[in-house]
């Protein structure tokens, strides 16, 4: 799998923090950031703005980075999923 080395989380608008994050393992995520979906899975809570409840809206950084779910740990900066999330958040103008 290749990554785009020009992508950096520091210049992102937290696109990945709008994706559903199912908690498959216990990483110590505080309960106030968790919810249960319609299928009974434990997921990261997303607020009305669509972003993860653990995202600091001022810095666009995770407030529980050391305790983030496995799916967030595996989300590779500059990887294919990252690139897709950025494109979905900022679609190219059609013309």
VMD Tcl script that builds the backbone (N, CA, C; Angstrom):
set m [mol new atoms 285]
animate dup $m
set s [atomselect $m all]
$s set {name element resname resid chain x y z} {
  {N N UNK 1 A 0.844 -1.168 0.000}
  {CA C UNK 1 A 0.000 0.000 0.000}
  {C C UNK 1 A 0.896 1.240 0.000}
  {N N UNK 2 A 0.582 2.185 -0.848}
  {CA C UNK 2 A 1.378 3.396 -0.919}
  {C C UNK 2 A 0.669 4.526 -0.192}
  {N N UNK 3 A 1.467 5.477 0.242}
  {CA C UNK 3 A 0.920 6.649 0.908}
  {C C UNK 3 A 1.399 7.895 0.191}
  {N N UNK 4 A 0.649 8.979 0.375}
  {CA C UNK 4 A 1.012 10.269 -0.176}
  {C C UNK 4 A 1.760 11.028 0.911}
  {N N UNK 5 A 3.074 11.144 0.756}
  {CA C UNK 5 A 3.921 11.777 1.768}
  {C C UNK 5 A 3.704 13.280 1.870}
  {N N UNK 6 A 2.946 13.879 0.957}
  {CA C UNK 6 A 2.692 15.315 1.035}
  {C C UNK 6 A 1.535 15.634 1.967}
  {N N UNK 7 A 0.779 14.619 2.383}
  {CA C UNK 7 A -0.359 14.833 3.271}
  {C C UNK 7 A 0.123 14.830 4.712}
  {N N UNK 8 A -0.380 15.798 5.475}
  {CA C UNK 8 A -0.011 15.941 6.876}
  {C C UNK 8 A -1.267 16.292 7.662}
  {N N UNK 9 A -1.462 15.670 8.791}
  {CA C UNK 9 A -2.633 15.967 9.620}
  {C C UNK 9 A -2.677 17.442 10.029}
  {N N UNK 10 A -1.525 18.089 10.102}
  {CA C UNK 10 A -1.472 19.485 10.526}
  {C C UNK 10 A -2.188 20.423 9.562}
  {N N UNK 11 A -2.340 20.025 8.294}
  {CA C UNK 11 A -3.021 20.907 7.342}
  {C C UNK 11 A -4.369 20.319 6.896}
  {N N UNK 12 A -4.953 19.499 7.748}
  {CA C UNK 12 A -6.215 18.838 7.422}
  {C C UNK 12 A -7.344 19.460 8.241}
  {N N UNK 13 A -8.550 19.284 7.769}
  {CA C UNK 13 A -9.731 19.759 8.491}
  {C C UNK 13 A -10.413 18.594 9.210}
  {N N UNK 14 A -9.625 17.657 9.717}
  {CA C UNK 14 A -10.115 16.516 10.503}
  {C C UNK 14 A -11.153 15.695 9.748}
  {N N UNK 15 A -10.909 15.461 8.478}
  {CA C UNK 15 A -11.852 14.694 7.642}
  {C C UNK 15 A -12.136 13.318 8.227}
  {N N UNK 16 A -11.114 12.654 8.733}
  {CA C UNK 16 A -11.299 11.308 9.257}
  {C C UNK 16 A -12.157 11.309 10.518}
  {N N UNK 17 A -12.238 12.427 11.202}
  {CA C UNK 17 A -13.014 12.514 12.437}
  {C C UNK 17 A -14.510 12.652 12.175}
  {N N UNK 18 A -14.903 12.610 10.908}
  {CA C UNK 18 A -16.321 12.599 10.548}
  {C C UNK 18 A -16.779 11.189 10.169}
  {N N UNK 19 A -15.856 10.251 10.109}
  {CA C UNK 19 A -16.190 8.870 9.757}
  {C C UNK 19 A -16.677 8.119 10.990}
  {N N UNK 20 A -17.506 7.099 10.761}
  {CA C UNK 20 A -17.942 6.266 11.876}
  {C C UNK 20 A -16.752 5.474 12.395}
  {N N UNK 21 A -16.567 5.496 13.699}
  {CA C UNK 21 A -15.465 4.767 14.324}
  {C C UNK 21 A -16.051 3.741 15.281}
  {N N UNK 22 A -16.067 2.487 14.847}
  {CA C UNK 22 A -16.550 1.391 15.676}
  {C C UNK 22 A -15.400 0.951 16.580}
  {N N UNK 23 A -15.690 0.791 17.845}
  {CA C UNK 23 A -14.666 0.397 18.818}
  {C C UNK 23 A -14.621 -1.124 18.908}
  {N N UNK 24 A -13.628 -1.716 18.277}
  {CA C UNK 24 A -13.500 -3.170 18.218}
  {C C UNK 24 A -12.728 -3.743 19.398}
  {N N UNK 25 A -11.920 -2.908 20.025}
  {CA C UNK 25 A -11.118 -3.331 21.168}
  {C C UNK 25 A -11.243 -2.271 22.256}
  {N N UNK 26 A -10.826 -2.605 23.460}
  {CA C UNK 26 A -10.861 -1.645 24.557}
  {C C UNK 26 A -9.522 -0.923 24.624}
  {N N UNK 27 A -9.526 0.343 24.258}
  {CA C UNK 27 A -8.296 1.137 24.328}
  {C C UNK 27 A -8.372 2.168 25.446}
  {N N UNK 28 A -9.457 2.125 26.222}
  {CA C UNK 28 A -9.607 3.058 27.324}
  {C C UNK 28 A -10.336 4.339 26.954}
  {N N UNK 29 A -11.096 4.317 25.848}
  {CA C UNK 29 A -11.869 5.494 25.458}
  {C C UNK 29 A -12.832 5.823 26.599}
  {N N UNK 30 A -12.817 7.063 27.111}
  {CA C UNK 30 A -13.755 7.438 28.171}
  {C C UNK 30 A -15.205 7.255 27.716}
  {N N UNK 31 A -16.038 6.743 28.602}
  {CA C UNK 31 A -17.428 6.407 28.282}
  {C C UNK 31 A -18.209 7.592 27.724}
  {N N UNK 32 A -17.873 8.815 28.117}
  {CA C UNK 32 A -18.628 9.983 27.641}
  {C C UNK 32 A -18.474 10.210 26.138}
  {N N UNK 33 A -17.492 9.554 25.511}
  {CA C UNK 33 A -17.268 9.681 24.076}
  {C C UNK 33 A -17.822 8.498 23.283}
  {N N UNK 34 A -18.521 7.595 23.965}
  {CA C UNK 34 A -19.022 6.381 23.323}
  {C C UNK 34 A -20.540 6.387 23.195}
  {N N UNK 35 A -21.028 5.661 22.204}
  {CA C UNK 35 A -22.457 5.467 22.001}
  {C C UNK 35 A -22.654 4.077 21.416}
  {N N UNK 36 A -23.887 3.659 21.346}
  {CA C UNK 36 A -24.215 2.371 20.729}
  {C C UNK 36 A -25.009 2.641 19.467}
  {N N UNK 37 A -24.635 1.977 18.375}
  {CA C UNK 37 A -25.364 2.180 17.124}
  {C C UNK 37 A -26.581 1.259 17.045}
  {N N UNK 38 A -27.309 1.332 15.951}
  {CA C UNK 38 A -28.542 0.559 15.770}
  {C C UNK 38 A -28.310 -0.948 15.799}
  {N N UNK 39 A -27.080 -1.392 15.577}
  {CA C UNK 39 A -26.754 -2.816 15.559}
  {C C UNK 39 A -26.119 -3.269 16.869}
  {N N UNK 40 A -26.081 -2.388 17.853}
  {CA C UNK 40 A -25.537 -2.732 19.157}
  {C C UNK 40 A -24.034 -2.618 19.274}
  {N N UNK 41 A -23.399 -2.053 18.268}
  {CA C UNK 41 A -21.941 -1.889 18.312}
  {C C UNK 41 A -21.581 -0.635 19.098}
  {N N UNK 42 A -20.475 -0.686 19.814}
  {CA C UNK 42 A -19.967 0.482 20.515}
  {C C UNK 42 A -19.176 1.326 19.519}
  {N N UNK 43 A -19.549 2.594 19.427}
  {CA C UNK 43 A -18.928 3.516 18.469}
  {C C UNK 43 A -18.552 4.811 19.167}
  {N N UNK 44 A -17.697 5.561 18.517}
  {CA C UNK 44 A -17.391 6.902 19.002}
  {C C UNK 44 A -18.621 7.778 18.770}
  {N N UNK 45 A -18.964 8.569 19.754}
  {CA C UNK 45 A -20.089 9.491 19.665}
  {C C UNK 45 A -19.744 10.622 18.706}
  {N N UNK 46 A -20.673 10.934 17.823}
  {CA C UNK 46 A -20.512 12.099 16.944}
  {C C UNK 46 A -21.566 13.120 17.332}
  {N N UNK 47 A -21.171 14.358 17.359}
  {CA C UNK 47 A -22.080 15.433 17.752}
  {C C UNK 47 A -22.881 15.920 16.558}
  {N N UNK 48 A -23.762 16.865 16.784}
  {CA C UNK 48 A -24.657 17.362 15.738}
  {C C UNK 48 A -23.921 17.893 14.514}
  {N N UNK 49 A -22.681 18.357 14.687}
  {CA C UNK 49 A -21.917 18.877 13.544}
  {C C UNK 49 A -21.289 17.764 12.713}
  {N N UNK 50 A -21.462 16.499 13.151}
  {CA C UNK 50 A -20.950 15.355 12.407}
  {C C UNK 50 A -19.560 14.911 12.816}
  {N N UNK 51 A -18.877 15.723 13.592}
  {CA C UNK 51 A -17.523 15.371 14.024}
  {C C UNK 51 A -17.559 14.540 15.297}
  {N N UNK 52 A -16.515 13.759 15.481}
  {CA C UNK 52 A -16.333 12.943 16.671}
  {C C UNK 52 A -16.369 13.836 17.924}
  {N N UNK 53 A -17.018 13.335 18.975}
  {CA C UNK 53 A -17.116 14.092 20.224}
  {C C UNK 53 A -15.753 14.305 20.877}
  {N N UNK 54 A -14.765 13.479 20.554}
  {CA C UNK 54 A -13.436 13.627 21.154}
  {C C UNK 54 A -12.565 14.660 20.435}
  {N N UNK 55 A -13.058 15.196 19.331}
  {CA C UNK 55 A -12.276 16.171 18.572}
  {C C UNK 55 A -12.373 17.544 19.214}
  {N N UNK 56 A -11.228 18.152 19.473}
  {CA C UNK 56 A -11.185 19.528 19.965}
  {C C UNK 56 A -11.485 20.440 18.780}
  {N N UNK 57 A -12.590 21.153 18.833}
  {CA C UNK 57 A -13.029 21.966 17.694}
  {C C UNK 57 A -12.122 23.168 17.433}
  {N N UNK 58 A -11.364 23.600 18.429}
  {CA C UNK 58 A -10.466 24.745 18.244}
  {C C UNK 58 A -9.163 24.351 17.554}
  {N N UNK 59 A -8.611 23.201 17.936}
  {CA C UNK 59 A -7.320 22.777 17.389}
  {C C UNK 59 A -7.450 21.718 16.302}
  {N N UNK 60 A -8.641 21.110 16.189}
  {CA C UNK 60 A -8.892 19.977 15.290}
  {C C UNK 60 A -7.931 18.821 15.577}
  {N N UNK 61 A -7.668 18.605 16.851}
  {CA C UNK 61 A -6.836 17.496 17.317}
  {C C UNK 61 A -7.664 16.635 18.270}
  {N N UNK 62 A -7.337 15.372 18.322}
  {CA C UNK 62 A -8.032 14.433 19.192}
  {C C UNK 62 A -7.659 14.699 20.656}
  {N N UNK 63 A -8.690 14.820 21.499}
  {CA C UNK 63 A -8.455 15.064 22.925}
  {C C UNK 63 A -8.113 13.788 23.678}
  {N N UNK 64 A -8.299 12.631 23.052}
  {CA C UNK 64 A -8.006 11.345 23.705}
  {C C UNK 64 A -7.046 10.528 22.844}
  {N N UNK 65 A -6.104 11.170 22.206}
  {CA C UNK 65 A -5.227 10.522 21.228}
  {C C UNK 65 A -4.615 9.226 21.763}
  {N N UNK 66 A -4.120 9.228 22.984}
  {CA C UNK 66 A -3.480 8.032 23.539}
  {C C UNK 66 A -4.485 6.915 23.812}
  {N N UNK 67 A -5.780 7.249 23.886}
  {CA C UNK 67 A -6.820 6.270 24.175}
  {C C UNK 67 A -7.747 6.051 22.982}
  {N N UNK 68 A -7.398 6.576 21.814}
  {CA C UNK 68 A -8.282 6.496 20.645}
  {C C UNK 68 A -8.522 5.037 20.240}
  {N N UNK 69 A -9.650 4.786 19.579}
  {CA C UNK 69 A -9.970 3.420 19.172}
  {C C UNK 69 A -8.959 2.851 18.168}
  {N N UNK 70 A -8.944 1.546 18.068}
  {CA C UNK 70 A -8.044 0.848 17.148}
  {C C UNK 70 A -8.235 1.331 15.717}
  {N N UNK 71 A -9.488 1.514 15.280}
  {CA C UNK 71 A -9.742 1.942 13.903}
  {C C UNK 71 A -9.072 3.294 13.631}
  {N N UNK 72 A -9.038 4.156 14.617}
  {CA C UNK 72 A -8.369 5.457 14.454}
  {C C UNK 72 A -6.846 5.279 14.413}
  {N N UNK 73 A -6.347 4.340 15.184}
  {CA C UNK 73 A -4.903 4.074 15.196}
  {C C UNK 73 A -4.434 3.507 13.853}
  {N N UNK 74 A -5.307 2.737 13.203}
  {CA C UNK 74 A -4.946 2.098 11.941}
  {C C UNK 74 A -5.159 2.999 10.727}
  {N N UNK 75 A -5.846 4.120 10.911}
  {CA C UNK 75 A -6.130 5.047 9.816}
  {C C UNK 75 A -4.833 5.774 9.475}
  {N N UNK 76 A -4.234 5.400 8.371}
  {CA C UNK 76 A -2.890 5.874 8.023}
  {C C UNK 76 A -2.909 7.242 7.350}
  {N N UNK 77 A -2.183 8.187 7.940}
  {CA C UNK 77 A -2.054 9.507 7.356}
  {C C UNK 77 A -1.477 9.387 5.946}
  {N N UNK 78 A -2.206 9.919 4.972}
  {CA C UNK 78 A -1.752 9.873 3.586}
  {C C UNK 78 A -2.058 8.571 2.877}
  {N N UNK 79 A -2.687 7.628 3.575}
  {CA C UNK 79 A -3.050 6.353 2.970}
  {C C UNK 79 A -4.324 6.484 2.139}
  {N N UNK 80 A -4.715 5.414 1.476}
  {CA C UNK 80 A -5.885 5.462 0.596}
  {C C UNK 80 A -7.170 5.922 1.292}
  {N N UNK 81 A -7.419 5.459 2.520}
  {CA C UNK 81 A -8.632 5.876 3.233}
  {C C UNK 81 A -8.574 7.365 3.576}
  {N N UNK 82 A -7.408 7.837 3.933}
  {CA C UNK 82 A -7.207 9.257 4.238}
  {C C UNK 82 A -7.477 10.105 2.997}
  {N N UNK 83 A -6.933 9.689 1.890}
  {CA C UNK 83 A -7.122 10.429 0.632}
  {C C UNK 83 A -8.607 10.447 0.255}
  {N N UNK 84 A -9.283 9.300 0.396}
  {CA C UNK 84 A -10.717 9.231 0.100}
  {C C UNK 84 A -11.512 10.172 1.008}
  {N N UNK 85 A -11.196 10.182 2.304}
  {CA C UNK 85 A -11.917 11.041 3.246}
  {C C UNK 85 A -11.719 12.509 2.904}
  {N N UNK 86 A -10.499 12.865 2.516}
  {CA C UNK 86 A -10.235 14.256 2.121}
  {C C UNK 86 A -11.001 14.623 0.860}
  {N N UNK 87 A -11.062 13.715 -0.094}
  {CA C UNK 87 A -11.793 13.999 -1.337}
  {C C UNK 87 A -13.291 14.103 -1.084}
  {N N UNK 88 A -13.813 13.252 -0.206}
  {CA C UNK 88 A -15.244 13.315 0.117}
  {C C UNK 88 A -15.595 14.622 0.836}
  {N N UNK 89 A -14.671 15.117 1.673}
  {CA C UNK 89 A -14.911 16.351 2.416}
  {C C UNK 89 A -14.732 17.589 1.549}
  {N N UNK 90 A -13.896 17.465 0.529}
  {CA C UNK 90 A -13.590 18.602 -0.349}
  {C C UNK 90 A -13.675 18.157 -1.809}
  {N N UNK 91 A -14.887 17.890 -2.302}
  {CA C UNK 91 A -15.006 17.390 -3.664}
  {C C UNK 91 A -14.519 18.412 -4.688}
  {N N UNK 92 A -13.923 17.891 -5.746}
  {CA C UNK 92 A -13.437 18.764 -6.827}
  {C C UNK 92 A -14.647 19.405 -7.515}
  {N N UNK 93 A -14.521 20.664 -7.903}
  {CA C UNK 93 A -15.634 21.312 -8.590}
  {C C UNK 93 A -15.933 20.611 -9.908}
  {N N UNK 94 A -17.222 20.438 -10.185}
  {CA C UNK 94 A -17.585 19.817 -11.459}
  {C C UNK 94 A -17.678 20.904 -12.518}
  {N N UNK 95 A -17.348 20.554 -13.681}
  {CA C UNK 95 A -17.346 21.609 -14.671}
  {C C UNK 95 A -17.537 21.123 -15.990}
}
mol reanalyze $m
mol bondsrecalc $m
mol representation Tube
mol addrep $m
